[in-house]
Amino acid sequence: MTSPLLSRPGAVAVEGGTVAGRSIAAHYGDPLREQRLLAEGAGLVDRSDRDVVAIPGADRLSWLHSITSQHLDRLGDGSGSEALVLSPNGHVEHHLVVADLGGTTWADVEAGTGAALQAFLERMRFMLRVEPALVTATWAVLSLVGPTGAAVLAAAGLPEPETGYAVRALDAGFARRMPPIGDGTPVVDLVVPRADLDAVAARLEAAGAQLAGVQAFDALRVQARRPRLGVDTDHRTIPNELPWLRTAVHLDKGCYRGQETVARVHNLGRPPRRLVLLHLDGVSEVLAEPGTPVLSGTREVGRVGSVVRHHELGVVALALVKQSVAMDAALTVAGSTAAIDPDDAPAAADDTVSAARERVRAVRSATIGR
């Protein structure tokens, strides 16, 4: 199930081969230029490695409401959200991006996790009128990213979803507004028949979009602190450690698996770890792998997830670190010096933010000096 967009000029597949038999482009020859394209123009990113689950049935919304972290029983037609499936102990098992349209709820999820999600949903069906089906073989995800994306959609004769997670029907499939990445860069996901992937991409290219690889998308995603399941999370991750507590959890609903942990940690106000953006010195050409320890001296205080080379910020990473780690702590990752971004100071005083800024300057200056 290799994407047809991998046959385009300059395409280089994601290193490490396929996920669940699907392969997409890491870049099309110039990852940094492609990042600038997403930040300043309109880039089309092939994300067809993601799994897609379709859930028709009269009971679908009340059922999903009862088994996920999100308030979904009143989700209106033509709207979407994010949701989590948690373990009984409150650990994140699945992250769903949801859209409801025409009597079907769609959920696209991290590549390779769809089969496990479908198995969970089948176990929870009981006698309800729902029919979850893994439809990755026939449906695929594209992302149109950039400030001129609205003009591209208009030129292509395609609808532009409004703010929030609004969903608009296409001739086949739908378009869904997503939270911005980068420094406020707009994102619209298009879920389309896999057989139409090449044709839809060509239509958007003719309207002014240019292809960009998933490396460029990931760089802006990391800048925006948007985590990926299984990359920026581990088996201990709870929602309270991530921005998903705001986007995928409804704190005023209860009675779902893992809710007690979410409520208890929220009320105490101090999860064991927090997600931060790390600036790395970038001396090594080889980026650290997800799961690499974050060290303070010889003591392990966290782990990195996504590590990217950003066109403006240099080498940066998302990391889960212990709450006790100070903003100006001297950290290392695989031998590289690291510093926490000052914007991740938790309601800190001005002097704490200033110290964090000085630490980041020191890390980046050391890189330039070499």
VOPAGU-2260 file (C-alpha; in pm, 1 decimal, decimal comma):
REM VOPAGU-2260
SITE   aa  ch    i         X         Y         Z
SITE  MET   A    0       0,0       0,0       0,0
SITE  THR   A    1     280,8     239,9     -90,3
SITE  SER   A    2     143,5     588,5    -152,4
SITE  PRO   A    3     125,9     697,6    -517,8
SITE  LEU   A    4     279,1    1030,0    -408,9
SITE  LEU   A    5     606,6     846,9    -349,5
SITE  SER   A    6     643,7     828,0    -727,1
SITE  ARG   A    7     661,6    1207,8    -756,1
SITE  PRO   A    8    1000,0    1366,0    -845,6
SITE  GLY   A    9    1243,0    1392,4    -555,6
SITE  ALA   A   10    1037,0    1180,3    -316,1
SITE  VAL   A   11    1235,6    1005,5     -41,3
SITE  ALA   A   12    1049,7     751,8     172,8
SITE  VAL   A   13    1044,2     771,0     551,2
SITE  GLU   A   14    1355,8     598,3     680,4
SITE  GLY   A   15    1297,1     258,3     836,0
SITE  GLY   A   16    1055,4     131,1     575,4
SITE  THR   A   17     681,4      96,0     602,9
SITE  VAL   A   18     434,4     106,9     890,1
SITE  ALA   A   19     172,6    -164,7     861,8
SITE  GLY   A   20     266,4    -202,4     495,2
SITE  ARG   A   21     223,9     170,2     416,4
SITE  SER   A   22     502,2     403,0     307,8
SITE  ILE   A   23     496,1     782,4     264,0
SITE  ALA   A   24     744,4    1055,8     170,0
SITE  ALA   A   25     976,2    1194,5     435,3
SITE  HIS   A   26    1060,0    1477,9     195,7
SITE  TYR   A   27    1075,2    1571,5    -171,9
SITE  GLY   A   28    1439,9    1673,6    -184,8
SITE  ASP   A   29    1465,4    1978,0      44,1
SITE  PRO   A   30    1314,9    1935,2     393,6
SITE  LEU   A   31    1401,8    2287,1     515,9
SITE  ARG   A   32    1253,1    2452,7     208,5
SITE  GLU   A   33     942,3    2239,6     257,3
SITE  GLN   A   34     914,4    2365,5     616,0
SITE  ARG   A   35     924,8    2725,1     494,9
SITE  LEU   A   36     659,9    2636,3     236,7
SITE  LEU   A   37     426,6    2514,7     512,2
SITE  ALA   A   38     495,6    2821,2     726,9
SITE  GLU   A   39     456,4    3078,0     448,8
SITE  GLY   A   40     256,1    2926,9     162,6
SITE  ALA   A   41      53,4    2609,9     110,5
SITE  GLY   A   42     199,9    2262,5     133,5
SITE  LEU   A   43      25,4    1929,9      79,9
SITE  VAL   A   44     148,9    1656,3     314,8
SITE  ASP   A   45      83,3    1288,2     249,5
SITE  ARG   A   46     -22,4    1132,0     581,5
SITE  SER   A   47    -183,3     824,5     428,3
SITE  ASP   A   48       6,3     597,0     666,8
SITE  ARG   A   49    -251,1     684,5     934,6
SITE  ASP   A   50    -519,6     428,0    1015,2
SITE  VAL   A   51    -885,7     515,5     959,7
SITE  VAL   A   52   -1183,1     364,6    1144,3
SITE  ALA   A   53   -1545,3     424,8    1035,5
SITE  ILE   A   54   -1825,9     385,3    1291,1
SITE  PRO   A   55   -2181,7     403,0    1158,2
SITE  GLY   A   56   -2485,7     322,5    1369,6
SITE  ALA   A   57   -2758,4     498,7    1564,8
SITE  ASP   A   58   -2584,4     451,4    1902,1
SITE  ARG   A   59   -2237,3     555,9    1789,1
SITE  LEU   A   60   -2207,5     891,0    1968,1
SITE  SER   A   61   -2347,8     788,7    2306,1
SITE  TRP   A   62   -2136,0     472,6    2286,7
SITE  LEU   A   63   -1813,4     660,6    2207,3
SITE  HIS   A   64   -1900,7     909,9    2479,7
SITE  SER   A   65   -1909,5     627,7    2733,2
SITE  ILE   A   66   -1575,0     468,4    2640,3
SITE  THR   A   67   -1353,4     768,4    2560,8
SITE  SER   A   68   -1231,3    1076,3    2744,9
SITE  GLN   A   69   -1428,1    1321,9    2530,2
SITE  HIS   A   70   -1785,7    1453,9    2553,4
SITE  LEU   A   71   -1920,9    1310,3    2226,9
SITE  ASP   A   72   -2288,0    1230,0    2282,7
SITE  ARG   A   73   -2395,9    1571,1    2147,3
SITE  LEU   A   74   -2134,3    1598,2    1871,8
SITE  GLY   A   75   -2318,0    1763,9    1586,9
SITE  ASP   A   76   -2322,5    1654,2    1224,1
SITE  GLY   A   77   -2036,7    1831,0    1049,6
SITE  SER   A   78   -1818,3    1866,9    1356,9
SITE  GLY   A   79   -1518,8    1691,7    1507,9
SITE  SER   A   80   -1295,5    1661,7    1810,7
SITE  GLU   A   81   -1008,1    1466,0    1961,8
SITE  ALA   A   82   -1051,7    1182,3    2213,0
SITE  LEU   A   83    -847,7     929,5    2406,9
SITE  VAL   A   84    -898,0     567,8    2503,7
SITE  LEU   A   85    -737,4     509,9    2843,3
SITE  SER   A   86    -638,3     202,1    3037,3
SITE  PRO   A   87    -814,1     130,2    3369,4
SITE  ASN   A   88    -519,2     306,4    3539,0
SITE  GLY   A   89    -555,1     615,5    3320,5
SITE  HIS   A   90    -264,2     554,8    3081,1
SITE  VAL   A   91    -313,6     664,8    2719,4
SITE  GLU   A   92    -378,6     370,4    2486,2
SITE  HIS   A   93    -523,3     544,4    2177,6
SITE  HIS   A   94    -550,8     899,0    2043,8
SITE  LEU   A   95    -840,9     958,0    1802,7
SITE  VAL   A   96    -906,8    1252,4    1571,7
SITE  VAL   A   97   -1282,3    1239,7    1521,9
SITE  ALA   A   98   -1526,5    1366,6    1258,7
SITE  ASP   A   99   -1901,9    1306,8    1245,2
SITE  LEU   A  100   -2075,7    1338,1     909,8
SITE  GLY   A  101   -2387,7    1191,1     753,5
SITE  GLY   A  102   -2457,0     926,3    1016,9
SITE  THR   A  103   -2098,6     797,8    1045,7
SITE  THR   A  104   -1828,8     886,3    1296,1
SITE  TRP   A  105   -1478,2     868,2    1153,3
SITE  ALA   A  106   -1162,4     834,2    1360,6
SITE  ASP   A  107    -813,3     855,7    1217,6
SITE  VAL   A  108    -536,4     735,2    1446,5
SITE  GLU   A  109    -161,9     678,5    1460,4
SITE  ALA   A  110     -26,8     445,2    1193,2
SITE  GLY   A  111     -27,1      84,7    1304,2
SITE  THR   A  112    -274,6     131,3    1591,8
SITE  GLY   A  113    -600,9      90,9    1398,5
SITE  ALA   A  114    -630,5    -285,6    1434,9
SITE  ALA   A  115    -586,0    -267,8    1813,6
SITE  LEU   A  116    -842,2      13,0    1835,1
SITE  GLN   A  117   -1093,0    -181,0    1626,1
SITE  ALA   A  118   -1042,2    -488,3    1847,3
SITE  PHE   A  119   -1110,9    -276,8    2156,7
SITE  LEU   A  120   -1423,0    -126,5    1999,0
SITE  GLU   A  121   -1552,0    -471,4    1902,2
SITE  ARG   A  122   -1511,9    -590,0    2262,8
SITE  MET   A  123   -1715,2    -292,8    2385,2
SITE  ARG   A  124   -2004,5    -323,4    2137,1
SITE  PHE   A  125   -2235,7    -540,8    2347,7
SITE  MET   A  126   -2589,2    -512,5    2195,6
SITE  LEU   A  127   -2554,0    -155,6    2071,3
SITE  ARG   A  128   -2629,9     -37,5    1718,6
SITE  VAL   A  129   -2273,9      35,2    1609,1
SITE  GLU   A  130   -2055,5    -120,9    1339,9
SITE  PRO   A  131   -1689,8     -15,8    1376,5
SITE  ALA   A  132   -1474,4    -106,5    1076,6
SITE  LEU   A  133   -1107,2     -53,9     996,9
SITE  VAL   A  134   -1113,5     111,1     653,3
SITE  THR   A  135    -749,2     211,1     606,8
SITE  ALA   A  136    -729,4       3,4     289,6
SITE  THR   A  137    -988,5     226,5     123,3
SITE  TRP   A  138    -948,8     569,5     293,3
SITE  ALA   A  139    -645,8     796,9     337,5
SITE  VAL   A  140    -547,1    1125,1     504,3
SITE  LEU   A  141    -388,7    1429,9     338,5
SITE  SER   A  142    -305,3    1755,5     519,7
SITE  LEU   A  143    -314,6    2097,3     353,1
SITE  VAL   A  144     -90,2    2322,0     562,6
SITE  GLY   A  145     -11,0    2690,8     537,2
SITE  PRO   A  146    -152,5    3044,8     545,2
SITE  THR   A  147    -253,6    3036,1     176,6
SITE  GLY   A  148    -435,2    2703,5     213,3
SITE  ALA   A  149    -776,7    2874,5     207,2
SITE  ALA   A  150    -698,6    3025,2    -134,0
SITE  VAL   A  151    -589,6    2683,2    -262,4
SITE  LEU   A  152    -916,0    2522,2    -149,0
SITE  ALA   A  153   -1117,0    2799,0    -314,2
SITE  ALA   A  154    -922,9    2767,4    -639,2
SITE  ALA   A  155    -973,6    2389,5    -632,0
SITE  GLY   A  156   -1347,0    2430,7    -576,4
SITE  LEU   A  157   -1330,5    2257,6    -238,9
SITE  PRO   A  158   -1501,5    2375,8      80,8
SITE  GLU   A  159   -1301,0    2532,6     363,1
SITE  PRO   A  160   -1401,6    2414,4     712,3
SITE  GLU   A  161   -1448,8    2693,9     962,9
SITE  THR   A  162   -1273,5    2726,3    1298,1
SITE  GLY   A  163   -1251,6    2454,7    1560,1
SITE  TYR   A  164   -1280,2    2100,4    1429,9
SITE  ALA   A  165   -1546,2    2186,2    1173,2
SITE  VAL   A  166   -1610,7    1923,4     904,1
SITE  ARG   A  167   -1726,7    1982,9     546,2
SITE  ALA   A  168   -1832,9    1712,5     303,0
SITE  LEU   A  169   -1639,5    1656,0     -19,0
SITE  ASP   A  170   -1773,8    1472,9    -323,8
SITE  ALA   A  171   -1617,5    1169,1    -156,7
SITE  GLY   A  172   -1483,3    1203,2     195,2
SITE  PHE   A  173   -1453,1    1520,6     401,7
SITE  ALA   A  174   -1232,8    1813,7     500,1
SITE  ARG   A  175   -1173,3    1889,5     868,2
SITE  ARG   A  176   -1021,7    2197,0    1031,0
SITE  MET   A  177    -743,2    2108,7    1275,4
SITE  PRO   A  178    -556,7    2310,2    1540,6
SITE  PRO   A  179    -265,3    2505,9    1393,4
SITE  ILE   A  180      94,2    2386,4    1400,2
SITE  GLY   A  181     418,2    2585,8    1385,8
SITE  ASP   A  182     363,2    2946,7    1488,0
SITE  GLY   A  183     -10,6    2947,9    1418,6
SITE  THR   A  184       4,0    2780,8    1076,0
SITE  PRO   A  185    -344,6    2666,6     957,9
SITE  VAL   A  186    -412,8    2297,1     891,6
SITE  VAL   A  187    -698,4    2128,3     704,7
SITE  ASP   A  188    -710,4    1748,4     690,9
SITE  LEU   A  189    -873,4    1580,7     392,4
SITE  VAL   A  190    -992,2    1221,5     435,9
SITE  VAL   A  191   -1050,2    1084,6      87,1
SITE  PRO   A  192   -1084,5     748,3     -88,6
SITE  ARG   A  193    -737,5     594,5    -119,6
SITE  ALA   A  194    -806,2     528,5    -486,7
SITE  ASP   A  195    -850,0     906,0    -536,3
SITE  LEU   A  196    -535,7    1008,6    -345,2
SITE  ASP   A  197    -327,7    1093,5    -651,3
SITE  ALA   A  198    -614,4    1275,9    -823,8
SITE  VAL   A  199    -700,9    1485,2    -517,4
SITE  ALA   A  200    -334,8    1578,3    -471,6
SITE  ALA   A  201    -308,4    1679,0    -839,1
SITE  ARG   A  202    -621,7    1893,8    -806,4
SITE  LEU   A  203    -475,9    2079,8    -508,7
SITE  GLU   A  204    -137,6    2116,1    -678,9
SITE  ALA   A  205    -308,2    2267,9    -982,2
SITE  ALA   A  206    -471,8    2515,1    -742,8
SITE  GLY   A  207    -135,7    2627,2    -602,8
SITE  ALA   A  208     -29,3    2377,4    -334,6
SITE  GLN   A  209     313,3    2210,9    -343,3
SITE  LEU   A  210     405,2    1871,9    -204,5
SITE  ALA   A  211     592,1    1865,1     127,4
SITE  GLY   A  212     713,8    1564,2     321,2
SITE  VAL   A  213     609,0    1450,8     664,6
SITE  GLN   A  214     945,5    1569,9     804,5
SITE  ALA   A  215     837,2    1928,5     738,8
SITE  PHE   A  216     499,1    1863,5     900,9
SITE  ASP   A  217     667,9    1708,5    1204,9
SITE  ALA   A  218     900,0    2005,2    1249,1
SITE  LEU   A  219     605,8    2245,6    1276,9
SITE  ARG   A  220     411,4    1994,6    1487,2
SITE  VAL   A  221     697,3    1979,0    1738,2
SITE  GLN   A  222     719,0    2358,8    1746,9
SITE  ALA   A  223     347,8    2364,0    1841,1
SITE  ARG   A  224     394,2    2095,9    2111,7
SITE  ARG   A  225     153,2    1855,7    1943,7
SITE  PRO   A  226     253,5    1501,3    2050,9
SITE  ARG   A  227     230,5    1172,2    1860,4
SITE  LEU   A  228     108,7     857,1    2030,2
SITE  GLY   A  229     388,1     605,0    2078,0
SITE  VAL   A  230     656,0     858,4    1986,2
SITE  ASP   A  231     605,4    1135,3    2241,3
SITE  THR   A  232     424,8     901,4    2481,7
SITE  ASP   A  233     517,2     579,2    2658,3
SITE  HIS   A  234     332,8     312,3    2856,7
SITE  ARG   A  235     320,9     540,6    3164,0
SITE  THR   A  236     179,5     851,1    2994,8
SITE  ILE   A  237    -138,7     999,5    3140,0
SITE  PRO   A  238    -337,8    1280,7    2970,6
SITE  ASN   A  239    -246,0    1530,7    3243,8
SITE  GLU   A  240     115,2    1529,2    3120,0
SITE  LEU   A  241      20,3    1644,0    2768,7
SITE  PRO   A  242    -171,4    1917,6    2583,3
SITE  TRP   A  243    -426,9    1643,5    2512,6
SITE  LEU   A  244    -576,4    1728,7    2852,4
SITE  ARG   A  245    -711,9    2042,4    2678,7
SITE  THR   A  246    -791,9    1905,8    2332,4
SITE  ALA   A  247    -898,5    1544,2    2392,6
SITE  VAL   A  248   -1035,6    1532,3    2749,1
SITE  HIS   A  249   -1360,3    1675,4    2885,9
SITE  LEU   A  250   -1299,3    1734,8    3257,3
SITE  ASP   A  251   -1669,2    1768,9    3343,3
SITE  LYS   A  252   -1769,4    1418,5    3234,8
SITE  GLY   A  253   -1711,3    1096,2    3422,1
SITE  CYS   A  254   -1775,1     725,4    3407,4
SITE  TYR   A  255   -1518,8     627,9    3145,9
SITE  ARG   A  256   -1224,5     397,9    3185,3
SITE  GLY   A  257    -930,9     575,4    3350,7
SITE  GLN   A  258   -1134,9     881,1    3452,8
SITE  GLU   A  259   -1047,8     847,4    3821,6
SITE  THR   A  260    -676,8     896,9    3751,8
SITE  VAL   A  261    -739,0    1198,9    3528,5
SITE  ALA   A  262    -963,9    1364,8    3788,1
SITE  ARG   A  263    -736,6    1289,0    4084,0
SITE  VAL   A  264    -421,3    1422,2    3918,4
SITE  HIS   A  265    -607,4    1726,2    3782,1
SITE  ASN   A  266    -742,0    1812,9    4127,4
SITE  LEU   A  267    -398,3    1773,5    4285,0
SITE  GLY   A  268    -259,8    1990,8    4005,2
SITE  ARG   A  269      76,7    1820,2    3967,7
SITE  PRO   A  270     118,8    1532,8    3718,4
SITE  PRO   A  271     443,9    1336,6    3756,2
SITE  ARG   A  272     585,9    1466,8    3426,2
SITE  ARG   A  273     529,2    1751,9    3181,2
SITE  LEU   A  274     578,9    1787,4    2805,5
SITE  VAL   A  275     838,1    2049,9    2709,4
SITE  LEU   A  276    1022,9    2169,2    2401,2
SITE  LEU   A  277    1396,4    2107,4    2427,7
SITE  HIS   A  278    1657,2    2300,6    2231,1
SITE  LEU   A  279    1957,9    2079,6    2148,0
SITE  ASP   A  280    2303,7    2194,6    2044,0
SITE  GLY   A  281    2266,8    2011,7    1710,9
SITE  VAL   A  282    2635,9    1924,8    1682,1
SITE  SER   A  283    2567,9    1567,2    1577,2
SITE  GLU   A  284    2426,3    1504,1    1230,9
SITE  VAL   A  285    2239,6    1202,6    1372,8
SITE  LEU   A  286    1923,6    1296,7    1563,3
SITE  ALA   A  287    1843,1    1116,0    1887,5
SITE  GLU   A  288    1585,6     837,2    1868,0
SITE  PRO   A  289    1250,7     854,2    2051,9
SITE  GLY   A  290    1292,1     716,2    2401,8
SITE  THR   A  291    1648,1     846,2    2445,8
SITE  PRO   A  292    1695,3     950,1    2811,3
SITE  VAL   A  293    1716,0    1314,3    2916,0
SITE  LEU   A  294    1993,7    1345,2    3175,4
SITE  SER   A  295    2069,3    1599,4    3445,1
SITE  GLY   A  296    2429,2    1512,2    3520,6
SITE  THR   A  297    2414,1    1134,9    3549,2
SITE  ARG   A  298    2051,6    1126,8    3668,4
SITE  GLU   A  299    1776,0    1033,8    3422,0
SITE  VAL   A  300    1500,2    1295,8    3444,1
SITE  GLY   A  301    1295,1    1224,4    3129,7
SITE  ARG   A  302    1283,4    1092,7    2773,8
SITE  VAL   A  303    1269,9    1256,3    2432,3
SITE  GLY   A  304    1009,2    1177,4    2171,4
SITE  SER   A  305    1007,3    1355,6    1834,3
SITE  VAL   A  306    1346,8    1509,1    1749,6
SITE  VAL   A  307    1357,2    1736,4    1442,4
SITE  ARG   A  308    1577,7    1987,3    1263,8
SITE  HIS   A  309    1367,5    2305,6    1245,8
SITE  HIS   A  310    1436,7    2568,2     979,0
SITE  GLU   A  311    1445,1    2850,3    1238,3
SITE  LEU   A  312    1488,7    2689,4    1580,7
SITE  GLY   A  313    1763,9    2442,5    1493,4
SITE  VAL   A  314    1745,0    2095,5    1649,6
SITE  VAL   A  315    1449,0    2073,2    1887,0
SITE  ALA   A  316    1266,0    1786,9    2055,4
SITE  LEU   A  317     952,7    1714,7    2250,3
SITE  ALA   A  318    1038,6    1558,7    2585,9
SITE  LEU   A  319     853,9    1429,8    2888,6
SITE  VAL   A  320    1050,8    1542,4    3193,5
SITE  LYS   A  321     991,8    1515,0    3566,0
SITE  GLN   A  322     805,7    1801,1    3730,9
SITE  SER   A  323    1106,1    1863,0    3953,3
SITE  VAL   A  324    1331,4    1959,3    3659,0
SITE  ALA   A  325    1411,3    2331,8    3681,7
SITE  MET   A  326    1357,3    2551,6    3376,4
SITE  ASP   A  327    1726,5    2649,4    3367,5
SITE  ALA   A  328    1855,4    2296,9    3434,5
SITE  ALA   A  329    2168,3    2186,9    3247,1
SITE  LEU   A  330    2047,7    1882,6    3053,4
SITE  THR   A  331    2197,1    1643,5    2798,8
SITE  VAL   A  332    2046,5    1408,7    2540,0
SITE  ALA   A  333    2276,2    1147,6    2380,3
SITE  GLY   A  334    2573,7    1371,8    2454,7
SITE  SER   A  335    2412,8    1689,2    2319,3
SITE  THR   A  336    2352,8    1986,3    2548,3
SITE  ALA   A  337    1983,0    2062,3    2593,4
SITE  ALA   A  338    1772,1    2343,0    2740,2
SITE  ILE   A  339    1398,1    2380,6    2805,0
SITE  ASP   A  340    1218,5    2645,1    2598,1
SITE  PRO   A  341    1117,9    2941,2    2819,5
SITE  ASP   A  342     760,9    2933,5    2684,6
SITE  ASP   A  343     715,2    2606,2    2873,0
SITE  ALA   A  344     764,6    2765,9    3215,2
SITE  PRO   A  345     456,8    2664,9    3424,2
SITE  ALA   A  346     317,9    2999,5    3547,8
SITE  ALA   A  347     671,8    3097,3    3638,0
SITE  ALA   A  348     807,1    3425,7    3765,2
SITE  ASP   A  349     992,1    3658,8    3526,8
SITE  ASP   A  350    1330,7    3561,9    3667,8
SITE  THR   A  351    1262,9    3192,8    3597,5
SITE  VAL   A  352    1172,1    3268,6    3235,7
SITE  SER   A  353    1479,1    3489,3    3199,9
SITE  ALA   A  354    1703,1    3212,9    3330,9
SITE  ALA   A  355    1548,5    2967,4    3082,7
SITE  ARG   A  356    1607,4    3211,6    2794,8
SITE  GLU   A  357    1970,6    3249,5    2894,8
SITE  ARG   A  358    2010,1    2871,4    2900,2
SITE  VAL   A  359    1863,8    2840,4    2547,7
SITE  ARG   A  360    2092,8    3120,4    2423,1
SITE  ALA   A  361    2392,4    2940,9    2569,5
SITE  VAL   A  362    2300,1    2614,8    2395,2
SITE  ARG   A  363    2250,9    2781,2    2057,0
SITE  SER   A  364    2563,2    2996,9    2092,9
SITE  ALA   A  365    2770,9    2688,2    2165,4
SITE  THR   A  366    2648,8    2538,2    1838,6
SITE  ILE   A  367    2732,2    2849,0    1637,6
SITE  GLY   A  368    3074,2    2868,2    1800,8
SITE  ARG   A  369    3165,0    2524,1    1674,1
